[in-house]
């Protein structure tokens, strides 16, 4: 069908022709005076006074004073927006949205000893939480046992300390592993920690097929943003591929990787960088599994994603909608997935820790509420709300309860769950969604030109781009082009913090070291030596490491011992500085 802007009338054979028209064609057909009126409005706005604020997103993207039909003129409803539960899933992966099932409400929790954290889990479950999310301490994240020299002073401080199957059993004491969904934030030593979890389940006679949950296990973003890596990128990818293969066959309801953009954003990236880098990492895992010989439809439905919800409300919503659309197209068109579930992007959202302020910490409740609402309006499947005191210490029980109640108020009082994708069709949101997709595709091209994700990591590409974005935003804050309430504007002099602060006793480290020493005294050293030899051999010969790790966990091999054995094969990674 040909069309010019001078057309006074359009002729079409059926109503289907009308549906297939672009928005620009419909604008002209329905009101040929529209473009003239729009131009008149734009001129009027140019001459009007403004507050002088910088009208850009948090990411620095320019925002127009008005969005209207011609801003989405190249978008076709059926092809680009569509209906919820239908390809390309811009509006959500389920036809009935939250009317069928409300998102899983999680609170990231972990501190002190396994006993301490177990008590917090029971507290959260008793107050309506529907899934557990484990925060491990720094030594565990780095693959160090509690008695390692590098662990001194850090045991249990910023998460729960887990060095062995015994710790894992206590952590989930009296919690039915086959009834609750468990998320674990663990990356470099994820395979070993997960093996301990599986070993505990086996000791309780729970079928692995009944276990539900998610491992973060996204090592690529560690090199890009968070820096808690152990081995070099290529052997780390091998371990993750082992885990995906193992879970596909043995733990089919478990998500073996949650590809995490959260930490990329926390490191200072823009929204579109978070979107593009996260998806690029996810596609790298998918390609590694295909190269291993796995059918994409056997594993892709169990790979999930994890996004940040930052402060720019509409930019965040557009990011989630664009992510689903990009993912669905790539899975179908590039990787040849045939199962529609392989086209679904399922994601967890956490509100932005980097936006919380130590000044006027009660303001963080408000920030978190808006960020959580953006995640819900963007269609998240799972949500964690940060507590108001997290810039000061690990969250107190009161702060955690307020954070959980925030989600419950959104779900049960605001009415936003009554209809699916309530912002779908908004000129502004659809224009932002479309722009996000275009900009992300440009970044994919840049990564491909370097040779892929791992070569880009080794070249320092991601690190430099994020550092530049973080520097730009910090300059805007310091020059007051962007405001942070209580930090660079609306400051309270001589402010006194009057909220309870959780403290971790030095006794935690002492207790963990004693438990570990007792475990090493009572275990069979022959079994330990055999397990370590098997780990070393599998690292060298390429056999799947997961069943060997599970056996080692049963034999009371510690986390640090398993990690250390593979260091003999893979070595450790040192980042190249890029200026």
GIKA-V770503 format. One record per residue. N is the residue number from 1. RES is the residue in three letters. NEAR is the number of other ideal C-beta (glycine too) atoms within 8 Angstrom. Layout:
n=N res=RES near=NEAR
n=N res=RES near=NEAR
This chain:
n=1 res=UNK near=7
n=2 res=UNK near=3
n=3 res=UNK near=8
n=4 res=UNK near=5
n=5 res=UNK near=6
n=6 res=UNK near=4
n=7 res=UNK near=10
n=8 res=UNK near=4
n=9 res=UNK near=5
n=10 res=UNK near=10
n=11 res=UNK near=3
n=12 res=UNK near=8
n=13 res=UNK near=3
n=14 res=UNK near=5
n=15 res=UNK near=5
n=16 res=UNK near=6
n=17 res=UNK near=10
n=18 res=UNK near=8
n=19 res=UNK near=8
n=20 res=UNK near=7
n=21 res=UNK near=12
n=22 res=UNK near=9
n=23 res=UNK near=14
n=24 res=UNK near=9
n=25 res=UNK near=11
n=26 res=UNK near=11
n=27 res=UNK near=13
n=28 res=UNK near=14
n=29 res=UNK near=10
n=30 res=UNK near=6
n=31 res=UNK near=6
n=32 res=UNK near=7
n=33 res=UNK near=6
n=34 res=UNK near=12
n=35 res=UNK near=10
n=36 res=UNK near=7
n=37 res=UNK near=8
n=38 res=UNK near=10
n=39 res=UNK near=8
n=40 res=UNK near=8
n=41 res=UNK near=9
n=42 res=UNK near=9
n=43 res=UNK near=8
n=44 res=UNK near=8
n=45 res=UNK near=9
n=46 res=UNK near=6
n=47 res=UNK near=5
n=48 res=UNK near=6
n=49 res=UNK near=2
n=50 res=UNK near=6
n=51 res=UNK near=3
n=52 res=UNK near=3
n=53 res=UNK near=6
n=54 res=UNK near=6
n=55 res=UNK near=7
n=56 res=UNK near=8
n=57 res=UNK near=9
n=58 res=UNK near=11
n=59 res=UNK near=12
n=60 res=UNK near=10
n=61 res=UNK near=10
n=62 res=UNK near=5
n=63 res=UNK near=7
n=64 res=UNK near=6
n=65 res=UNK near=5
n=66 res=UNK near=7
n=67 res=UNK near=9
n=68 res=UNK near=7
n=69 res=UNK near=10
n=70 res=UNK near=11
n=71 res=UNK near=10
n=72 res=UNK near=12
n=73 res=UNK near=10
n=74 res=UNK near=8
n=75 res=UNK near=11
n=76 res=UNK near=10
n=77 res=UNK near=9
n=78 res=UNK near=8
n=79 res=UNK near=6
n=80 res=UNK near=11
n=81 res=UNK near=11
n=82 res=UNK near=12
n=83 res=UNK near=6
n=84 res=UNK near=13
n=85 res=UNK near=9
n=86 res=UNK near=7
n=87 res=UNK near=8
n=88 res=UNK near=11
n=89 res=UNK near=17
n=90 res=UNK near=12
n=91 res=UNK near=12
n=92 res=UNK near=11
n=93 res=UNK near=10
n=94 res=UNK near=10
n=95 res=UNK near=8
n=96 res=UNK near=8
n=97 res=UNK near=13
n=98 res=UNK near=10
n=99 res=UNK near=7
n=100 res=UNK near=6
n=101 res=UNK near=5
n=102 res=UNK near=6
n=103 res=UNK near=12
n=104 res=UNK near=10
n=105 res=UNK near=15
n=106 res=UNK near=14
n=107 res=UNK near=12
n=108 res=UNK near=9
n=109 res=UNK near=14
n=110 res=UNK near=10
n=111 res=UNK near=16
n=112 res=UNK near=11
n=113 res=UNK near=12
n=114 res=UNK near=12
n=115 res=UNK near=8
n=116 res=UNK near=12
n=117 res=UNK near=15
n=118 res=UNK near=14
n=119 res=UNK near=8
n=120 res=UNK near=12
n=121 res=UNK near=12
n=122 res=UNK near=10
n=123 res=UNK near=9
n=124 res=UNK near=13
n=125 res=UNK near=10
n=126 res=UNK near=6
n=127 res=UNK near=8
n=128 res=UNK near=7
n=129 res=UNK near=11
n=130 res=UNK near=7
n=131 res=UNK near=12
n=132 res=UNK near=14
n=133 res=UNK near=13
n=134 res=UNK near=15
n=135 res=UNK near=12
n=136 res=UNK near=14
n=137 res=UNK near=16
n=138 res=UNK near=11
n=139 res=UNK near=14
n=140 res=UNK near=17
n=141 res=UNK near=13
n=142 res=UNK near=11
n=143 res=UNK near=12
n=144 res=UNK near=12
n=145 res=UNK near=12
n=146 res=UNK near=13
n=147 res=UNK near=9
n=148 res=UNK near=9
n=149 res=UNK near=4
n=150 res=UNK near=7
n=151 res=UNK near=14
n=152 res=UNK near=7
n=153 res=UNK near=6
n=154 res=UNK near=9
n=155 res=UNK near=14
n=156 res=UNK near=14
n=157 res=UNK near=11
n=158 res=UNK near=8
n=159 res=UNK near=14
n=160 res=UNK near=17
n=161 res=UNK near=18
n=162 res=UNK near=13
n=163 res=UNK near=13
n=164 res=UNK near=14
n=165 res=UNK near=11
n=166 res=UNK near=9
n=167 res=UNK near=14
n=168 res=UNK near=16
n=169 res=UNK near=10
n=170 res=UNK near=11
n=171 res=UNK near=12
n=172 res=UNK near=12
n=173 res=UNK near=7
n=174 res=UNK near=4
n=175 res=UNK near=11
n=176 res=UNK near=5
n=177 res=UNK near=14
n=178 res=UNK near=8
n=179 res=UNK near=4
n=180 res=UNK near=10
n=181 res=UNK near=10
n=182 res=UNK near=15
n=183 res=UNK near=16
n=184 res=UNK near=15
n=185 res=UNK near=10
n=186 res=UNK near=15
n=187 res=UNK near=14
n=188 res=UNK near=15
n=189 res=UNK near=15
n=190 res=UNK near=14
n=191 res=UNK near=14
n=192 res=UNK near=14
n=193 res=UNK near=15
n=194 res=UNK near=15
n=195 res=UNK near=13
n=196 res=UNK near=15
n=197 res=UNK near=13
n=198 res=UNK near=13
n=199 res=UNK near=13
n=200 res=UNK near=13
n=201 res=UNK near=12
n=202 res=UNK near=11
n=203 res=UNK near=8
n=204 res=UNK near=7
n=205 res=UNK near=4
n=206 res=UNK near=10
n=207 res=UNK near=6
n=208 res=UNK near=10
n=209 res=UNK near=8
n=210 res=UNK near=9
n=211 res=UNK near=15
n=212 res=UNK near=8
n=213 res=UNK near=10
n=214 res=UNK near=12
n=215 res=UNK near=15
n=216 res=UNK near=14
n=217 res=UNK near=14
n=218 res=UNK near=13
n=219 res=UNK near=14
n=220 res=UNK near=14
n=221 res=UNK near=16
n=222 res=UNK near=14
n=223 res=UNK near=12
n=224 res=UNK near=14
n=225 res=UNK near=12
n=226 res=UNK near=10
n=227 res=UNK near=7
n=228 res=UNK near=9
n=229 res=UNK near=11
n=230 res=UNK near=11
n=231 res=UNK near=13
n=232 res=UNK near=9
n=233 res=UNK near=12
n=234 res=UNK near=7
n=235 res=UNK near=11
n=236 res=UNK near=14
n=237 res=UNK near=14
n=238 res=UNK near=9
n=239 res=UNK near=13
n=240 res=UNK near=16
n=241 res=UNK near=12
n=242 res=UNK near=12
n=243 res=UNK near=16
n=244 res=UNK near=16
n=245 res=UNK near=13
n=246 res=UNK near=13
n=247 res=UNK near=13
n=248 res=UNK near=12
n=249 res=UNK near=6
n=250 res=UNK near=9
n=251 res=UNK near=11
n=252 res=UNK near=9
n=253 res=UNK near=7
n=254 res=UNK near=12
n=255 res=UNK near=11
n=256 res=UNK near=14
n=257 res=UNK near=15
n=258 res=UNK near=14
n=259 res=UNK near=15
n=260 res=UNK near=12
n=261 res=UNK near=15
n=262 res=UNK near=10
n=263 res=UNK near=11
n=264 res=UNK near=18
n=265 res=UNK near=15
n=266 res=UNK near=12
n=267 res=UNK near=11
n=268 res=UNK near=11
n=269 res=UNK near=14
n=270 res=UNK near=10
n=271 res=UNK near=16
n=272 res=UNK near=13
n=273 res=UNK near=14
n=274 res=UNK near=15
n=275 res=UNK near=15
n=276 res=UNK near=13
n=277 res=UNK near=15
n=278 res=UNK near=16
n=279 res=UNK near=15
n=280 res=UNK near=12
n=281 res=UNK near=14
n=282 res=UNK near=13
n=283 res=UNK near=10
n=284 res=UNK near=13
n=285 res=UNK near=16
n=286 res=UNK near=13
n=287 res=UNK near=9
n=288 res=UNK near=11
n=289 res=UNK near=13
n=290 res=UNK near=10
n=291 res=UNK near=6
n=292 res=UNK near=8
n=293 res=UNK near=4
n=294 res=UNK near=11
n=295 res=UNK near=5
n=296 res=UNK near=14
n=297 res=UNK near=10
n=298 res=UNK near=7
n=299 res=UNK near=14
n=300 res=UNK near=14
n=301 res=UNK near=9
n=302 res=UNK near=12
n=303 res=UNK near=14
n=304 res=UNK near=13
n=305 res=UNK near=16
n=306 res=UNK near=14
n=307 res=UNK near=18
n=308 res=UNK near=13
n=309 res=UNK near=13
n=310 res=UNK near=12
n=311 res=UNK near=9
n=312 res=UNK near=10
n=313 res=UNK near=9
n=314 res=UNK near=11
n=315 res=UNK near=14
n=316 res=UNK near=15
n=317 res=UNK near=14
n=318 res=UNK near=13
n=319 res=UNK near=15
n=320 res=UNK near=15
n=321 res=UNK near=16
n=322 res=UNK near=15
n=323 res=UNK near=15
n=324 res=UNK near=16
n=325 res=UNK near=14
n=326 res=UNK near=13
n=327 res=UNK near=14
n=328 res=UNK near=14
n=329 res=UNK near=9
n=330 res=UNK near=11
n=331 res=UNK near=14
n=332 res=UNK near=11
n=333 res=UNK near=5
n=334 res=UNK near=6
n=335 res=UNK near=12
n=336 res=UNK near=6
n=337 res=UNK near=11
n=338 res=UNK near=5
n=339 res=UNK near=9
n=340 res=UNK near=6
n=341 res=UNK near=7
n=342 res=UNK near=13
n=343 res=UNK near=13
n=344 res=UNK near=11
n=345 res=UNK near=10
n=346 res=UNK near=8
n=347 res=UNK near=13
n=348 res=UNK near=17
n=349 res=UNK near=16
n=350 res=UNK near=15
n=351 res=UNK near=15
n=352 res=UNK near=15
n=353 res=UNK near=9
n=354 res=UNK near=7
n=355 res=UNK near=10
n=356 res=UNK near=14
n=357 res=UNK near=12
n=358 res=UNK near=7
n=359 res=UNK near=9
n=360 res=UNK near=9
n=361 res=UNK near=14
n=362 res=UNK near=7
n=363 res=UNK near=10
n=364 res=UNK near=15
n=365 res=UNK near=10
n=366 res=UNK near=7
n=367 res=UNK near=13
n=368 res=UNK near=16
n=369 res=UNK near=12
n=370 res=UNK near=10
n=371 res=UNK near=16
n=372 res=UNK near=16
n=373 res=UNK near=12
n=374 res=UNK near=13
n=375 res=UNK near=15
n=376 res=UNK near=15
n=377 res=UNK near=11
n=378 res=UNK near=13
n=379 res=UNK near=13
n=380 res=UNK near=13
n=381 res=UNK near=9
n=382 res=UNK near=13
n=383 res=UNK near=15
n=384 res=UNK near=12
n=385 res=UNK near=15
n=386 res=UNK near=13
n=387 res=UNK near=13
n=388 res=UNK near=14
n=389 res=UNK near=15
n=390 res=UNK near=13
n=391 res=UNK near=8
n=392 res=UNK near=9
n=393 res=UNK near=9
n=394 res=UNK near=8
n=395 res=UNK near=12
n=396 res=UNK near=13
n=397 res=UNK near=8
n=398 res=UNK near=8
n=399 res=UNK near=14
n=400 res=UNK near=14
n=401 res=UNK near=9
n=402 res=UNK near=11
n=403 res=UNK near=15
n=404 res=UNK near=15
n=405 res=UNK near=8
n=406 res=UNK near=13
n=407 res=UNK near=13
n=408 res=UNK near=10
n=409 res=UNK near=10
n=410 res=UNK near=13
n=411 res=UNK near=13
n=412 res=UNK near=5
n=413 res=UNK near=6
n=414 res=UNK near=8
n=415 res=UNK near=5
n=416 res=UNK near=9
n=417 res=UNK near=10
n=418 res=UNK near=5
n=419 res=UNK near=5
n=420 res=UNK near=13
n=421 res=UNK near=12
n=422 res=UNK near=7
n=423 res=UNK near=9
n=424 res=UNK near=11
n=425 res=UNK near=6
n=426 res=UNK near=8
n=427 res=UNK near=10
n=428 res=UNK near=9
n=429 res=UNK near=14
n=430 res=UNK near=13
n=431 res=UNK near=11
n=432 res=UNK near=12
n=433 res=UNK near=13
n=434 res=UNK near=13
n=435 res=UNK near=10
n=436 res=UNK near=15
n=437 res=UNK near=11
n=438 res=UNK near=8
n=439 res=UNK near=10
n=440 res=UNK near=14
n=441 res=UNK near=9
n=442 res=UNK near=8
n=443 res=UNK near=13
n=444 res=UNK near=11
n=445 res=UNK near=8
n=446 res=UNK near=9
n=447 res=UNK near=13
n=448 res=UNK near=8
n=449 res=UNK near=6
n=450 res=UNK near=10
n=451 res=UNK near=7
n=452 res=UNK near=9
n=453 res=UNK near=11
n=454 res=UNK near=12
n=455 res=UNK near=9
n=456 res=UNK near=12
n=457 res=UNK near=13
n=458 res=UNK near=8
n=459 res=UNK near=8
n=460 res=UNK near=11
n=461 res=UNK near=11
n=462 res=UNK near=13
n=463 res=UNK near=10
n=464 res=UNK near=9
n=465 res=UNK near=10
n=466 res=UNK near=15
n=467 res=UNK near=9
n=468 res=UNK near=8
n=469 res=UNK near=14
n=470 res=UNK near=11
n=471 res=UNK near=9
n=472 res=UNK near=9
n=473 res=UNK near=12
n=474 res=UNK near=8
n=475 res=UNK near=9
n=476 res=UNK near=11
n=477 res=UNK near=12
n=478 res=UNK near=7
n=479 res=UNK near=6
n=480 res=UNK near=8
n=481 res=UNK near=7
n=482 res=UNK near=9
n=483 res=UNK near=7
n=484 res=UNK near=9
n=485 res=UNK near=8
n=486 res=UNK near=11
n=487 res=UNK near=9
n=488 res=UNK near=8
n=489 res=UNK near=9
n=490 res=UNK near=5
n=491 res=UNK near=8
n=492 res=UNK near=8
n=493 res=UNK near=4
n=494 res=UNK near=4
n=495 res=UNK near=7
n=496 res=UNK near=4
n=497 res=UNK near=7
n=498 res=UNK near=3
n=499 res=UNK near=12
n=500 res=UNK near=7
n=501 res=UNK near=8
n=502 res=UNK near=10
n=503 res=UNK near=5
n=504 res=UNK near=9
n=505 res=UNK near=6
n=506 res=UNK near=5
n=507 res=UNK near=6
n=508 res=UNK near=15
n=509 res=UNK near=14
n=510 res=UNK near=8
n=511 res=UNK near=9
n=512 res=UNK near=16
n=513 res=UNK near=11
n=514 res=UNK near=8
n=515 res=UNK near=10
n=516 res=UNK near=14
n=517 res=UNK near=9
n=518 res=UNK near=8
n=519 res=UNK near=12
n=520 res=UNK near=9
n=521 res=UNK near=6
n=522 res=UNK near=5
n=523 res=UNK near=10
n=524 res=UNK near=7
n=525 res=UNK near=6
n=526 res=UNK near=6
n=527 res=UNK near=10
n=528 res=UNK near=13
n=529 res=UNK near=8
n=530 res=UNK near=9
n=531 res=UNK near=13
n=532 res=UNK near=13
n=533 res=UNK near=8
n=534 res=UNK near=11
n=535 res=UNK near=15
n=536 res=UNK near=12
n=537 res=UNK near=9
n=538 res=UNK near=12
n=539 res=UNK near=12
n=540 res=UNK near=7
n=541 res=UNK near=6
n=542 res=UNK near=5
n=543 res=UNK near=7
n=544 res=UNK near=9
n=545 res=UNK near=12
n=546 res=UNK near=13
n=547 res=UNK near=8
n=548 res=UNK near=13
n=549 res=UNK near=14
n=550 res=UNK near=12
n=551 res=UNK near=10
n=552 res=UNK near=15
n=553 res=UNK near=16
n=554 res=UNK near=10
n=555 res=UNK near=12
n=556 res=UNK near=14
n=557 res=UNK near=11
n=558 res=UNK near=12
n=559 res=UNK near=16
n=560 res=UNK near=11
n=561 res=UNK near=11
n=562 res=UNK near=15
n=563 res=UNK near=14
n=564 res=UNK near=9
n=565 res=UNK near=12
n=566 res=UNK near=14
n=567 res=UNK near=11
n=568 res=UNK near=7
n=569 res=UNK near=10
n=570 res=UNK near=10
n=571 res=UNK near=7
n=572 res=UNK near=8
n=573 res=UNK near=10
n=574 res=UNK near=4
n=575 res=UNK near=8
n=576 res=UNK near=6
n=577 res=UNK near=5
n=578 res=UNK near=7
n=579 res=UNK near=2
